């Protein structure tokens, strides 16, 4: 007969007490997640070492392509601040803040710095049979940069007119999708009563472009891409803090609504929002609900 030492029994009991008690609804959700995980593993395209995974498809580009006649706004390349806050200062002061000053828009210079230090081009290296494959400030699966950033401007008195913009991370430019136009008109229908979003002069929308990595990772790129979006949004969150701009990550919003407004393709998935604005003097919980 096998005997157990006291420490082993205590360990087993401790592990039993640490297990969460799942409701039936949670168990069903877990079953679906585990099935998806199994599908990810079974349908991925080989291994990262497969030779085919190092030759880019002809259609590949790390940014979206637009017609030449589409208007662009060049952004000033930011310099590294000589007296800026340290990384530890930024992390210590970081917080999700939901009250923004209405009378203080975000300048193009500040927006340029946030975008560049989030996901701007930082260099080149030989990769994927190319001599000069671009490198960016945000890491990504296979370096394929599967996440794009859209800027939604609602500020009325800022340098950037209210409208919709796409950030070209290679050229460091904003592609004008719609300006002037009024996103603030339709945003209330898509944010699930998170009214503080309406105060933010700028929103960054992180969109997963599945076409960038399905050729290499198959279904697994969906999971990888969601992680990439989170990493990029975290970079933006900290970059904003370093520039003295408050922000808040938002995962609860109507993704289909945003996709329709931005005319996204079926392989482009809105993933995260980041609200940006300067701190308001009033407390966060005094915002009047908009009917």
Secondary structure, 3 states (H helix, E strand, C coil): CCCCCHHHHHHHHHHHHHCCCCCHHHHHHHHHHHHHHHHHHHHCCCCCCCHHHHCCCCCCCCCCCCCCCCCEEECCCCCCCCCCCCHHHHHHHCCECCCECCCCCCCHHHHHHHHHHHHCEEEEEEECCEEEEEEECCCCHHHCCCEEEEEEECCCCCCCCCEEEEEECCCCEEEEEEECCCHHHHHCCCCCCCHHHHHCCEEEEEEEEHHHCHHHHCCHHHHHHHHHHHHHHHHHHHHHHHCCCEEEEECCCCHHHHHHHCCCCCCEEEEEEEEEECECCCCHHHCCCCC
